[in-house]
Each structure stands twice: as C-alpha cells, then as structure tokens.
Amino acid sequence: MEWTVRALQEQISAGQIRSEEVVKAFFERIDKIEPQVGAFLTLLKETAYEQARSVDEKIAAGQPVGPLAGVPLAIKDNLCMTVGPTTCASKMLEHFYSPYNAHVVENLKAADAVIVGKTNMDEFAMGSSTENSGLKRTCNPWNTSRVPGGSSGGSAAAVAARMCAAALGSDTGGSIRQPAGFCGVVGLKPTYGRVSRYGLVAYGSSLDQIGPITQTVEDSAILLNVIAGYDSRDSTCVSEDIAPVPDYTADLEQPFEGLRIAVVESLLEGAQIEVQQVIAEVLKIYEAQGAQLVPIQMPHFDYAISAYYVIATAEASSNLARYDGVHYGYRSSRAQDYIEVYSKSRDEALGPEVKRRIMLGTFALSSGYYDAYYLKALKVRNLIREDFTRAFEQADCLMLPVSPTTAFRLGEKTADPLQMYLADIYTIAVNLAGVPAASIPCGLDRSRLPIGFQIVTAPFTEQTLLRIARMYERCTCWHQQLPEIAQ
C-alpha cells in the first residue's frame, strides 16, 4: 500500500505482481478505511477489475503497456467520465451520467491506469474544506475531526490514506495545493493552459486547472507526463509549438545549481507560528544545498483574495446558468410554470455556498457595477501577474506557505465565509497569474497535523519546479510519513 506510482508500475510491468491483485488489495483497504474518511463518492469496482485484467493480459502476452500500467488512481468528481455519475458533489447533478470522457481521463486510460473511483469535493469546487459537498462529508485521515481541505479534499484524503496510489484534482484558487498541504501529500497545479480542461465541469474558466495529487514529487512528474499537452477541444490549451511538453522525469534527480529563492517576509508573518518555523527550516535546507535567498516585495498580493472572489464568482455565475432544470440535472417536482422550473430547481438542488457565489458574481456583472467591480478586478489581476513576472526576473522560484494554518476543525469556519476564504490567502494569487505551483509536505505541528510549503515558478517551467521540489524531498522524509489510520 505504501508503494508509489513508480514502484507499482515497475513491478506490474515486469510481471512481478499482477494489477488485479493490486487493485483487490486497494479495494480491501478502501472497504476498511473509507467509512472513517469518506473520500469517495463513487467506487468503480467492476470497471477497475476489467481494466486491471486487460493490463495483466497485455503483459502476459508480451505486449507494450502504458506508463501507468495497472496503477490504481482516483479522479475528482468534476471530471467527466462515461462510467458512473459525474456529480460535482451536488444534488443538481446527483444522477447525471456524462456521455463522454474528459481529456485527462482519455489520457489515463491510454496510459493503462486503473481508475478505482471518483472522489468527494466541495460542490462545484466552491470551498476550502470539502464541507460544502452536497452529498457526503470527508474527514482528514490524520485526524478525522479535522477538514481535509478543499475543494479537492476527497482526492487528497484518498492519497494520504493510501486508498489509491495517486489522484487527479482541479485547482481554481488553491484547490489542489491546500488540501495536499492539509493531508501531507504532494499537490501540483500546472500552468494555465498546460493541461486540457475539456471535460472538466467549469467553475472559473480563466482560473481552473487540472493537476495530480501524489505521494512523491516523482509521481507528480509521471502523471504530468501523461496528462499534459495540447488538445484542440480546449481553446485555452497552449500549443506545443509555443510551449513544448518535456519529459518531466528526465532530469528530476539533477539538483538546480545556483538556485535563487524569492521570499516575501511580510507574507510569512501572517501564518501560524509553527508554520513560520517549519518554512524557516525549509529555507535553511535549501541554503545548505547552495541556494541563495532573495528578499522581494509583492505589493499587490494583498488584493488577490478581493480580485479573485469578484472574477471567480462572475465566471461561476455565467458557467452555472446552464443548471436550470430544463437541459439536464435536477428538476423540481413542485414547479407550477416555467419560471418556477428554473427558480425552484436551482433553489432546491444548489447548496448555500454555490448560491452565495452565483449571487456575488451576478451582482458584480450587473449594469452599473461591471466597471466598479469586475473590470477593476481584472486590472488588479494584471498587476498581480506583473508582480510575479518581476519576482522571476530576480529569482528562479518563489516560496510561500500553502495555508496560514494547519487543518482546522470540522464546522469551525462554516458559519463565517470570509474566514473560510482567507484559508486560501497564499494560493489564490498563483491562479490569477496562471503560473505553476506545488505543495510539498515539510513537517507536522504539535497536534501531528501536516504542514506544507509552496514552490511557485514562471509559466511553463514545471520541469524546474519539480527539480527544485525534489531537492528538498531527497533531504527529508516527510513525504514518507503516514497518518495512523493508514498504517
């Protein structure tokens, strides 16, 4: 169960173990741990065994297999898949079955991965704790009274509890990195446009990006190799003529010589003391390897949350207009006319946080407020992007905490949306700028809750980011720590 994606793939491809045996072991583990964690919305046992047997047959026949041959993976339930429902953890889509696969799902299948299930999330990816799921509750495997983070909390919890070897999530404002930090695993948000969003149910179209949640940096590189690349069905996906896709594992073990790390000291001061102390230790480890710390300023960073919650909610207001009780999804049985079909269906099927964000976005886009809110937020976004551009002129990467605190208690912030929004204070600016970033486990607090740190690099430099992350991982063993529930 503690084997990485790399280790499993090598053993299965060599015929030393059978994929079907591996999948059976993972499902036995899910049966044991899932009732306490609640990471999955749908388990796909029948198709998973079919995929595993297909891989075993190919290997037995001496046929070539893909880079994820027989490895059990999970995917967030906002990625369309023709097997099982695609719910986005919402009553609106509770019984929706997609007629097509997302581009990343097609890639996983082509790589011979075995998809064991679809994971819980905040409804339509709107939240920072997975408490906004309309279908079930997910707990943090390290302490089941704590949240797993969000919105990809189910994916992070499943990987942390070793109920799958790795998982895919989506990141709109930190939704891969923050839960990865809370659950003590690696979470990678690629550059906007690096991975096709075709088949990802949209929340904020200019912000969303799909990425891997894994046990190790190498596993993230392996998954990125599979899912990255151009797709003509996504108009925001960047052509390989402009940004070629390298082999992210090729020079992973080669340390980054003369590394310059940008640090914004004023931002570190806003974090919990234990988080500050751990980040300081991280920087010392890099300095011991020859890295140079470069103090910088990010003058517009403080405006990121304000700009994000105007832009993201405006885009959500537009994207979620399609859920109207007519085209597909939930339809109210109490509607008396066509106006009530629309209003009652949305009222009954959408959760309070989704309604809140739709209302905020509709207000920001309304006549008389567009210039004052949405247009101004777009201008701030450009200023934040320029801050990152200047930072990468002075340094090779920027290092930040992932979250100001470790995982908070279930129910602690649900009554105060603003406090919940502030949980993403260190991650949101990255999405506004469209740059790549990763969360790397780097310690535990006094309650034995994971702490992560964040590495940010220039657009389309995931190869550099992963090398820098691997430098730290080689010197520490935090990525090997397991929650008690998984031991």
URGI-V717303 format. One record per helix or strand of 2 or more residues. SS is the DSSP state (H for helix, E for strand). FROM is the first residue (numbers start at 1). TO is the last residue. Records with the same first field share a line. If there is no record, write none. Layout:
BEGIN
SS=FROM-TO  FROM-TO
END
This chain:
BEGIN
H=5-13  19-37  45-60  91-93  103-110  123-125  153-160  177-183  217-227  265-268  273-288  301-322  338-349  352-365  370-394  417-424  428-433  462-475  478-480  484-486
E=40-43  72-76  114-119  166-171  186-189  209-214  260-263  292-295  397-401  437-444  450-456
END
